[in-house]
Amino acid sequence: MSNEIFWTVPQREDVELEMDAGVSSSWASSRPLRYFSQKFQRDAVKLAPCQMYVTDRQDEVLETVLGSCVAACIRDPVAGVAGLNHFMLPLTEQPRTRDVMATLRYGNHAMDMLIEGLVRGGARLDRLEIKVFGGANVMTGPTVGEANATWVLRYLEARNLPIAARHLGGVLPRSLHYFPATGVVLMQQIDSKNTCPLF
């Protein structure tokens, strides 16, 4: 398993990131699955929980499947950089560690790291197009999905980052296909007969 975040954008060295002591700038996530999508006739990158991906490639589709987890699809259309994360729980008080898959489990780190990665790739905060999905209550018991959905909305509001689109809550899992070139998200609720709405 790799111990570096999977980047495909040149990282700007002039951008200083807020990082905890002892964590180098090559943070970590296992490499997402890369394959050629016959359906979309382009390279695809599939993210599992606790992963993130930042790219400047315009010929890819980024995808993931969500239950109670939340994913943010974020891009700067001017800089031509985009990214996707997939977190499982809202937040932790623990600092980031070298085990970044464990770190990316939590929304506060996953959102910070995705936005920082985009900025390192040339994005500006005032140009970010942000779309958030997931947070379904797919199991009985504690409503982790609802907590994730509520948390991500508060996170973005607290930072004055507007949301371009969202599809949160409910009880059905979702599949996402995110196209960095256009910002379009093709989303389908799994076990639903509904057609895939575009966001």
C-alpha positions, 0 to 999 in steps of 0.5 A: 500500500502506498503511503502518499496521496495520489496526485496527478497535478504538479504541486505548487511549492509556494503554497503553505499548508496547515499541517501537523508537526511531523507530517510531510507534504506527501500525505497518504492514501492508498492508490484508487483503482484506475481502469478504462470505463467502457461505459464512458469511454475514458479513464476512470478512477474509483475511490473507496472510503478514506481515499481522496484524489486530485487531478488536472486531467480533463479526460477522466471520470472519478467515481465512488459509492456512498452509503452513510459516507459523504463525498465532496466533488470540488473543482476550480474550472479556471485552474482546471483542477478537480478532486473527490474525497470519501469520508466515513465520520464527521470529525475527530479531535485527533491530529493528522497522522502518517496513516492518512487513510485513517486520517481521511476517515474523518470529514474535518481532515478529508475536507481540509486535505482535499481543499488544500490539495486543490489549492496546491494545484493552483485552485483559488477558494473563491472559484471553487465549485463544490458539490456534496453527496451521501449521508444516507441512513442505510442502517438502523441505530445511530444516524451516522449518515445524518451526522455526516450530512449535517456536518459537511453543510456546517463545515462549508457554511463556516468557511463561506464556501457556497454549495453548487449542488447537493444530494444528502440524506435519505435511506438509499446508497448512491453511486457517483460519477464525477467529470472534472472537465465539466463539473457534472456529477451523474448520481444514481440512488442504488436500488432505485428505479429513478434515472440518474440525475445530473448535478 
